[in-house]
Amino acid sequence: MHRSLPTAVAVLVLSLLPGPSPADVASVALSDAATTAVARADGAVRGPVPFDCGDLAYDDGTAEDSIFFGGGQAGETDHFLGVRFELADFGLEPGGVALTGFCISNSLDFSVFGGPWSNEVFVYRDVDGIPQLDDPVRRATVSTGDGTGQVVVEFAAAWMIDEPVFWIMTRGDPIHAGEDFNMESDQSSEPAERSWIADRGVEFMVPTQQNFMIRASVLQLPGNVTPVPAIGGVGLVLLILLMLGIAIRARRRVDARSR
């Protein structure tokens, strides 16, 4: 399900790394708390509402699975699930589009396991391939895990995306201490390699073979408008004289008709 090494090997690898970067740990296994909790998806009841909101997506609209952090870890800030959006994947450019909100799939009912649960969702800039966790651009609280249908969030103010990459992440937050959180995923389509997961902080983020079902809602901004060239002082005088001439001719025609 994840590109990972057995846990024992992962521990050995981590002990040898002086300061791993995201590239170094891309194949390191997550702890058992994250990986084994996925099995809970087998007991879910599918909801009736399709996932068809948003504009930028890496999933196919149908959830086959759900990733969990169980045991009240929604309050732990080093746990998160998220999608790295690259504008080039959608033929967009920085400065040409604004993020107006996001939406998350909620088609699987986990009420029997205690759902729904609160999720804190953050929008981050990208810095050297990782989200800038200390400076969220936007944030919102949503509820998932009861299969009642997609959750759509619209920001009070849009954010112009001025860089080629940004992140939308469901992340643990102390305000939800003691709760669970989850994110549904698409496993039937080709992995886009844009979905990431961590249970020990940003240094240990790993990409998944699933496509997390969180989408960005955007508004494409108008293209650059060619400015009217300055006409200068002489040009302005000539324009005024031209307008006066047109006005005088129009006045003479009116006078001629009234005679």
Residue pairs with C-beta under 8 A, 6 or more apart in sequence:
1 35
1 38
1 65
1 187
1 208
1 209
1 210
2 29
2 30
2 35
2 197
2 206
2 208
2 209
3 26
3 27
3 206
3 207
3 208
3 209
4 10
4 27
4 28
4 29
4 30
4 35
4 206
5 13
5 27
5 28
5 29
6 29
7 29
7 31
7 32
9 29
10 28
10 29
13 28
14 20
14 25
14 28
17 24
17 25
19 203
20 28
20 203
20 204
21 203
22 129
22 130
22 202
22 203
22 205
23 129
25 203
25 204
25 205
25 206
26 206
26 207
27 206
28 204
28 206
29 35
29 206
30 197
30 198
30 199
30 204
30 206
31 199
31 200
33 69
33 70
33 71
33 73
33 199
34 67
34 68
34 69
34 79
34 197
34 199
37 67
37 68
37 69
37 70
38 65
38 66
38 67
38 68
40 66
40 68
40 70
40 110
40 113
41 65
41 66
41 68
41 108
43 110
43 112
43 113
44 66
44 108
44 109
44 110
44 147
45 108
45 109
45 147
46 63
46 107
46 108
46 109
46 147
47 106
47 107
47 108
47 109
47 147
47 148
47 149
48 149
49 106
49 107
49 148
49 149
49 150
50 61
50 62
50 107
50 150
51 59
51 61
51 62
51 63
51 103
51 105
51 107
51 150
51 213
52 61
52 150
53 103
53 150
53 152
53 215
53 217
54 102
54 103
54 215
54 216
54 217
55 215
55 216
55 217
55 218
56 85
56 89
56 90
56 215
56 216
56 218
57 215
57 216
58 83
58 89
58 186
58 192
58 194
58 195
58 211
58 212
59 105
59 185
59 186
59 189
59 211
59 212
59 213
59 215
60 186
60 188
60 189
60 211
61 186
62 107
62 186
62 188
63 105
63 107
63 108
63 184
63 185
63 186
63 213
64 185
64 186
64 187
64 188
65 184
65 185
65 187
65 210
66 108
66 110
66 182
66 183
66 184
66 185
67 81
67 182
67 183
67 185
67 197
67 208
67 210
67 212
68 180
68 181
68 182
69 76
69 79
69 81
69 172
69 180
69 181
69 182
69 199
70 180
71 180
72 177
72 178
72 179
72 180
73 79
73 172
73 180
73 181
73 199
74 117
74 118
74 119
74 120
74 172
74 173
74 176
74 177
74 178
74 179
74 180
74 181
75 172
75 173
75 174
75 175
75 176
75 177
75 178
75 179
76 172
77 171
77 172
77 173
77 174
78 172
78 198
78 199
78 200
78 201
78 202
79 171
79 172
79 198
79 199
80 169
80 170
80 171
80 172
80 197
80 198
81 169
81 170
81 171
81 183
81 195
81 196
81 197
81 212
82 131
82 167
82 168
82 169
82 170
82 171
82 195
82 196
82 197
82 212
82 214
83 167
83 168
83 169
83 194
83 195
83 196
83 212
83 214
84 126
84 131
84 165
84 166
84 167
84 194
84 195
84 196
85 165
85 166
85 167
85 168
85 194
85 216
86 164
86 165
86 194
87 93
87 94
87 97
87 161
87 164
87 165
88 164
89 192
89 194
92 161
92 218
92 220
93 164
94 161
94 162
94 163
94 164
95 160
95 161
95 162
95 221
96 220
96 221
96 223
97 160
97 161
97 218
97 219
97 220
97 221
98 158
98 159
98 160
98 161
98 218
98 219
98 221
99 123
99 137
99 138
99 155
99 158
99 159
99 160
99 161
99 166
99 216
99 217
99 218
100 154
100 155
100 158
100 217
100 218
100 219
101 152
101 153
101 154
101 155
101 217
102 121
102 123
102 140
102 153
102 168
102 214
102 215
102 216
102 217
103 150
103 151
103 152
103 153
103 214
103 215
103 217
104 119
104 121
104 142
104 144
104 150
104 151
104 170
104 183
104 184
104 213
104 214
104 215
105 150
105 184
105 213
105 214
106 116
106 143
106 144
106 145
106 146
106 147
106 148
106 149
106 150
106 151
106 184
107 147
107 149
107 150
107 184
108 145
108 147
108 184
109 115
109 145
109 146
109 147
109 148
110 116
110 145
110 146
110 147
110 182
111 145
111 146
111 147
113 145
113 180
114 145
114 180
115 144
115 145
115 146
115 180
115 182
116 143
116 144
116 145
116 146
116 148
117 143
117 144
117 145
117 176
117 179
117 180
117 181
117 182
118 141
118 142
118 143
118 176
118 179
118 181
119 141
119 142
119 143
119 144
119 170
119 176
119 181
119 182
119 183
120 139
120 140
120 141
120 170
120 171
120 172
120 173
120 175
120 176
121 139
121 140
121 141
121 142
121 153
121 168
121 169
121 170
121 171
121 214
122 131
122 133
122 136
122 138
122 139
122 167
122 168
122 169
122 171
123 136
123 137
123 138
123 139
123 159
123 166
123 167
123 168
123 169
124 131
124 132
124 133
124 135
124 136
124 137
124 166
124 167
124 168
124 169
125 131
125 132
125 135
125 137
125 163
125 166
125 167
126 132
126 163
126 164
126 165
126 166
126 167
130 202
130 205
131 167
131 169
131 202
133 171
133 202
137 159
137 166
138 155
138 159
140 153
140 155
142 151
142 153
143 151
144 151
144 181
144 182
144 183
144 184
145 180
145 181
145 182
152 217
154 217
158 219
160 221
161 218
166 216
168 214
168 216
170 181
170 183
170 214
172 181
183 212
183 213
183 214
184 212
184 213
185 195
185 208
185 210
185 211
185 212
185 213
186 210
186 211
186 212
186 213
187 209
187 210
187 211
189 211
191 208
191 209
191 210
191 211
192 211
193 207
194 207
194 211
195 207
195 208
195 210
195 211
195 212
196 205
196 206
196 207
196 208
197 205
197 206
197 208
198 204
198 205
198 206
231 239
